[in-house]
Amino acid sequence: MLRWLIGGGREPQGLAEKSPLQTIGEEQTQNPYTELLVLKAHHDIVRFLVQLDDYRFASAGDDGIVVIWNAQTGEKLLELSGHTQKITAVITFPSLESCEEKNQLILTASADRTVIIWDSDTGRQVQRVSCFQSTVKCLTVLKRLDVWLSGGNDLCVWNRKLDLLCKTSHLSDTGISALVEIPKNCVIAAVGKELIIFRLVEPTEGSFEWDIIEVKRLLDHQDNILSLVNVNDQSFVTGSHVGELIVWDVLDWTIQAYERNFWDPSPQLDTQQEIKLCQKPNDISIHHFTCDEENVFAAVGRGLYVYNLQMKRVIACQKTAHDSNVLHIAKLPNRYKFHLFCSR
């Protein structure tokens, strides 16, 4: 199930630093997030959302299909079928600038140990890779190098022709849970409680082969890392199973901010009162992030939390955005701010 929130009116950054925490829901005069529409097309849990362009987005999940939607009306445009098991990762891959047809491509990975490249305009399967030894759990594209990476029990680098350029040794039986690009040809992989930084080495005159080198491991999380997002040129954010949110410097990989519990900024007796992310202890996992220039939107348990990077605290929340855990959120461009959720 997908929920569609529309934002308008007063912006989150306009909230005073000592104003009460805004609850996302009905009868709210200051909070800009209001539920607009519920979209239904999948037959099982929806786990992924990805923006294709200003007018379309795609969803995918445990039913093994990809649905492409109109971002303005919520109309279902296409249904892509080809995987035999649940989809485990989705990402977009722009076509080459030299190509006359600049179609947006979609890469999907599945528990059937395949990756399929789709044409998002026609729904046609362009190519398929079926040589994986384990399930691919995450995908990312490095546009500058024109390669894409797959993360499972190891980390693999591929070109557009689906040639395997290089790979790491076996990293973990649990696999890579998240993967993002950072500067200097580096990527960060979340493996259990650890963040592993790798650097890609391009071919040179002396060496015609690609290589991927482990640079550093960050061990600051207390539990498994479930979510990872590159916020801007200065920061990236990670979230864990026990509700830890850490803001990192993207260049020197040091911690900029740390939250184990989010706080209620209500000015009661000039103190900040600690609040729980959700009522149940097992509902504090940070499943996914999306962000804009000023805020990180966190899917925590069944709710949505808006964390302001400058204030370093939560400025708005909806503890029960869904009846079950929110697994993925996405922000779509428009004259208003749209946020989409998928849950069990």
C-alpha positions in Angstrom: 0.0 0.0 0.0 1.2 3.5 -0.8 0.2 6.7 1.0 0.6 10.1 -0.7 1.1 13.2 1.5 0.8 16.7 0.1 2.7 19.6 1.6 1.7 23.2 1.3 1.4 26.3 3.5 3.9 26.9 6.2 7.3 25.3 5.6 9.1 23.2 8.3 12.1 25.5 8.4 9.9 28.3 9.4 9.1 26.8 12.7 10.6 28.6 15.7 13.3 26.7 17.5 11.3 26.5 20.7 7.9 25.8 19.1 6.1 22.5 20.0 6.7 19.4 17.9 4.2 19.4 15.1 2.2 16.3 14.7 1.4 15.3 11.1 -2.3 14.6 10.8 -5.7 16.3 10.7 -6.7 19.7 12.0 -3.2 21.1 11.8 -2.7 24.7 11.1 1.1 24.9 11.0 2.3 21.5 9.9 2.5 21.3 6.1 2.0 17.5 5.6 -1.5 16.1 5.0 -2.5 12.8 3.6 -3.9 13.2 0.1 -4.3 9.7 -1.5 -3.9 6.0 -1.0 -2.6 4.0 -4.0 -3.3 0.3 -4.4 -1.9 -2.0 -7.1 0.5 -4.4 -5.5 -0.5 -7.9 -4.2 2.1 -8.0 -1.4 4.3 -5.8 0.7 5.6 -2.7 -1.1 9.2 -2.0 -0.2 10.6 0.5 -2.8 9.8 3.8 -4.4 11.9 5.6 -7.0 11.4 8.8 -8.9 11.7 8.5 -12.6 11.1 12.2 -13.6 8.9 15.1 -12.6 5.8 13.2 -13.7 6.4 9.6 -12.9 7.5 7.3 -10.1 7.9 3.5 -9.7 7.0 1.1 -6.8 8.1 -2.4 -6.2 8.0 -5.1 -3.6 7.4 -8.7 -2.6 5.0 -9.5 -5.4 8.0 -9.3 -7.8 6.4 -6.6 -10.1 7.2 -2.9 -10.7 4.4 -0.4 -11.1 4.9 2.9 -12.8 2.6 5.7 -11.6 1.6 9.2 -12.7 3.1 11.4 -9.9 0.4 14.1 -10.4 -2.7 12.0 -10.5 -1.8 8.7 -9.0 -2.8 6.9 -12.1 -1.2 3.5 -12.8 0.7 3.7 -16.1 2.6 0.4 -16.5 3.2 -2.9 -14.8 6.5 -4.6 -15.3 6.7 -8.4 -14.8 9.8 -10.6 -15.1 11.1 -11.6 -11.7 10.0 -14.8 -10.1 10.6 -13.8 -6.5 10.4 -10.6 -4.4 12.3 -7.5 -5.6 15.2 -6.5 -3.3 16.5 -3.3 -4.9 15.4 -0.7 -7.4 17.3 2.2 -9.0 17.2 4.4 -12.1 19.9 4.5 -14.7 19.8 7.4 -17.2 20.5 6.7 -20.8 23.7 7.9 -22.5 23.9 11.5 -23.5 24.9 10.4 -27.0 21.8 8.3 -27.5 19.0 9.8 -29.5 16.4 8.2 -27.3 17.0 9.5 -23.8 14.8 7.0 -22.0 15.0 6.5 -18.3 16.1 3.0 -17.4 15.1 1.1 -14.3 17.4 -1.6 -12.7 15.7 -4.1 -10.4 17.3 -6.8 -8.3 15.4 -9.8 -7.0 15.7 -12.8 -4.6 15.7 -14.9 -7.8 19.3 -13.7 -8.1 18.8 -11.7 -11.2 19.0 -8.0 -12.2 16.8 -6.7 -14.9 17.2 -3.5 -16.8 13.8 -2.0 -18.0 12.8 0.8 -20.4 10.5 2.9 -18.2 8.7 4.3 -21.2 7.6 1.0 -22.8 8.0 -1.4 -19.9 10.2 -3.6 -22.1 13.0 -5.7 -20.6 16.3 -4.4 -22.1 18.8 -6.8 -20.5 19.1 -9.3 -17.7 22.0 -10.6 -15.5 21.7 -14.0 -14.0 25.2 -14.8 -12.7 24.9 -13.8 -9.1 25.9 -16.2 -6.3 23.7 -14.5 -3.7 20.8 -12.1 -3.6 21.5 -8.5 -4.6 20.2 -6.4 -1.8 21.1 -2.9 -3.0 22.1 -1.1 -6.2 23.7 2.3 -7.0 24.8 4.1 -10.1 28.0 6.2 -10.4 27.0 8.6 -13.2 30.4 10.2 -13.6 32.1 6.8 -14.2 29.1 5.4 -16.1 29.0 2.2 -14.0 26.6 0.6 -11.6 27.3 -1.4 -8.4 25.4 -4.3 -6.9 25.7 -5.2 -3.2 25.0 -8.7 -1.8 27.5 -10.9 0.0 30.1 -9.0 -2.0 30.3 -5.7 -4.0 30.4 -5.9 -7.8 31.1 -3.1 -10.4 29.4 -3.4 -13.8 29.3 -1.3 -17.0 26.4 -0.6 -19.2 27.0 -3.7 -21.3 26.6 -5.7 -18.1 30.2 -6.7 -18.1 31.6 -7.4 -14.6 34.5 -5.0 -14.1 35.7 -6.0 -10.6 34.4 -7.3 -7.3 35.4 -7.5 -3.7 35.9 -10.7 -1.8 33.1 -12.2 0.3 32.1 -9.5 2.9 29.4 -11.0 5.0 26.8 -13.8 4.9 24.1 -11.2 5.8 25.1 -9.0 2.9 25.3 -5.3 2.2 22.0 -3.6 3.3 22.6 -0.2 1.8 25.0 1.5 -0.6 25.6 5.2 -1.6 28.1 7.2 -3.6 30.4 9.8 -1.9 33.1 12.0 -3.3 36.5 10.9 -4.7 35.2 7.8 -6.5 34.2 6.3 -3.2 31.1 4.4 -2.0 29.8 3.5 1.5 28.4 0.1 2.1 26.4 -0.8 5.2 27.3 -4.3 6.4 25.7 -5.2 9.7 26.8 -2.6 12.3 29.7 -1.4 10.1 30.0 1.2 7.4 32.7 0.2 4.9 34.2 2.8 2.6 35.5 1.6 -0.8 37.3 3.5 -3.5 37.0 2.7 -7.2 40.1 2.8 -9.2 39.7 3.4 -12.9 41.9 1.9 -15.6 45.1 3.8 -16.4 47.8 3.6 -19.0 49.7 1.2 -16.7 46.7 -0.8 -15.7 43.8 -1.6 -18.0 41.6 -3.2 -15.2 39.2 -1.7 -12.7 39.8 -2.2 -9.0 37.9 -1.6 -5.8 39.8 -1.0 -2.6 38.6 -1.0 1.0 39.6 2.3 2.6 38.1 2.4 6.1 35.5 0.9 8.5 33.3 3.0 10.8 32.1 1.2 13.9 30.0 3.7 15.7 26.5 2.1 15.4 25.4 -0.2 18.2 23.1 -2.3 16.0 22.5 -3.2 12.3 22.4 -0.3 9.9 19.1 -0.4 7.9 19.1 3.0 6.1 21.7 5.2 4.4 21.3 8.4 2.4 23.6 11.0 0.9 22.1 14.3 1.9 24.3 16.9 0.1 28.0 17.7 -0.7 28.8 17.8 3.1 26.8 15.1 4.8 25.3 11.6 4.7 23.0 10.0 7.3 22.6 6.5 8.6 19.9 4.9 10.7 19.9 1.6 12.6 17.6 -1.1 13.9 17.6 0.4 17.4 16.7 3.9 16.3 20.1 5.5 16.0 20.4 8.4 13.6 23.9 9.6 12.8 24.9 12.5 10.5 28.4 12.1 9.0 30.8 14.4 7.3 31.0 13.1 3.7 34.7 14.1 3.3 36.5 13.0 6.5 33.8 10.6 7.7 33.5 12.0 11.2 30.2 12.3 13.1 28.4 15.6 12.9 25.3 14.7 15.0 24.0 11.7 16.8 20.5 10.8 18.0 19.6 7.7 19.9 16.2 9.1 20.8 14.4 12.0 19.2 13.3 14.8 21.5 10.2 16.8 22.0 11.1 20.5 21.7 8.1 21.7 23.7 9.2 24.5 26.1 7.9 23.0 29.3 9.8 24.4 32.2 12.6 25.3 29.8 13.6 21.6 29.4 13.4 19.1 26.6 11.2 16.1 27.3 12.4 12.9 25.7 9.9 11.0 23.7 9.9 7.5 22.2 9.9 7.1 18.5 6.9 4.7 18.7 5.0 3.1 21.6 6.4 -0.4 21.1 10.1 -1.2 21.7 10.2 -3.1 18.4 8.9 -0.2 16.4 12.0 2.1 16.7 13.9 0.8 13.6 14.8 3.5 11.0 13.8 1.6 7.9 14.5 4.3 5.3 15.5 8.0 4.7 14.8 10.6 2.1 15.9 14.2 2.3 15.8 17.7 0.9 18.3 20.6 1.4 17.3 21.2 5.0 15.5 18.1 6.4 15.9 14.3 6.6 12.6 12.4 6.4 12.9 9.2 8.4 10.6 6.1 8.2 10.6 5.0 11.9 8.4 2.1 12.9 4.9 3.0 11.7 5.6 6.7 11.5 7.4 9.6 9.7 9.8 11.9 11.5 11.2 15.1 10.0 14.7 15.8 11.3 16.1 19.3 10.6 19.9 19.2 9.9 20.6 22.8 11.0 18.6 22.5 14.3 19.8 18.9 14.8 16.4 17.8 16.1 13.0 16.5 15.0 10.6 19.3 13.9 7.5 17.3 12.9 6.3 13.7 13.2 3.4 11.4 12.6 3.8 8.3 14.8 1.2 6.3 13.0 1.5 7.2 9.4 0.5 3.6 8.6 -1.1 0.7 10.4 2.2 -1.3 10.1 5.9 -0.4 9.6 6.7 2.1 7.0 9.4 0.5 4.8 10.2 3.2 2.2 9.5 6.9 1.6 10.1 9.2 -1.4 9.8 12.9 -2.0 8.5 13.9 -5.4 9.0 17.3 -7.0 6.1 19.6 -7.6 4.8 23.0 -6.7 4.0 21.3 -3.4 6.0 18.8 -1.5 4.8 15.2 -2.0 5.8 12.3 0.2 5.0 8.7 -0.7 5.1 5.8 1.8 4.9 2.1 1.4 4.2 -0.4 4.2 3.3 -3.9 4.9 
